[in-house]
Amino acid sequence: MPVIVAENPLDCVAIGTGKALENIHLFKSRSSSAVRSRR
């Protein structure tokens, strides 16, 4: 598995969190369907 070690890991966390928040609608729809499939 190829990996990249970041020079600034904390910056990567902040950037990744920002990207996740920009696309939170995608996470909400997926988590809702995951809950439904468990029932």
Secondary structure by P-SEA (a helix, b strand, c coil): cbbbbbccaaaaaaaaaaaaaaaaaaaaaaaaaaaaaac
